[in-house]
């Protein structure tokens, strides 16, 4: 699906531009939930999905490397990556909550 300002409404384009594919999917499927107006719900929803998606993106190469090299050093790298991802996911969730709160949901 190719998103351009002419092919979709400005709200969809704006969400896709700011939050990417993850944010657009979460908005489309989550905005009809009764909890959607809650800032806390939006923050947790976006933050957890960000951590899940990017955690898997980093976990697959880490586990593959562990399988082939049998090196324990990968756990240190992966642990530090998860800490950074956790911090970034909280920021991503708060950013989404602030944006949708300002936009009026």
N, C-alpha and C positions, 0 to 999 in steps of 0.2 A: 504494500500500500504506500503510494507516494503522496506525501502531504505537501500541498502548496496553498498559499493564501486564497487562491481562486477556487480550489476544489473542495474546501471545507470552510466552515464558519470560522470566524476569527478566534473564538474561544478554544476550539479544538487545536487550531494552529498554535496559539499561544501556549497551551499546555504541553503540546508535543515539543515545541521549541525549548521550553524551560526544563521539563522533567523527562524527556525522552520517551521511548516506547513503554517503559515500565510505568511511568506516570500517566501516560495516555490510557493504557489498559486499566490501571487502577481507577482512574477517573470514570471511565465508561462503565465499569462493572460495579464500582463502589458508591457512585453518587445517588443511587436509588435506595440505599440502605437507610434505615431509620436513624442510625448513629452518625450519618455523614455530617450533619451540622456541628458535631462536636470537634473542637480543635484537637483534643487529645486522641480521638479515634483516627483522624486523618494523619496525625503525626506518627502514631504507632503503625498504621497500615502502610504508609509509604516507607518509613524507616525499616520495618521488618522485611518487607519485600526487597528493598535495596540490599540489605545485608544477605538475604537468602540468595538472590541472583548473583551478586558479585562474590559472595562466599563460595558458591559452586564454581564460578569461573576460575577462582584461584585454587580451589580444592582439587579439581580434576588434574591439573598439571603437577600439583604437589604430590598427590597420591601416585601418579604415574612415575614421577621421579623417584619416589620412595620404593616403588616396586622394582624398578630397573637398577637403581644404584645401591639400594639398601643403606643409604646414608641417613643418619638421624638428624643431621644439620637442617634438613628440610622442615622439621618440626619447629625449629626456632624461627626460620623465615616465615612459615605459615602462621605461627602464633602472633608474630609482630604484624603480619598482614591483617589478621583478624581483628587485632586491637585497633589498627588504623581504620579498617572498614566499619567497625562498631561506632567509632567517633564520627566518621563521615555519614553513616546511616542516620544517626541522631540529628545531625545538621540537615540532612536531606529531608527527613520527616518534619522538622520544625519549619524549614523553608516552605514545604508544601502546605503545611497548616496555615502559615502566615499568608501565603499567596491566596489560598481558597477563602480564608477569612476576609481578606481585603477585597477579593472579587465578589463576595457575597454568596458564594457557593452556588 
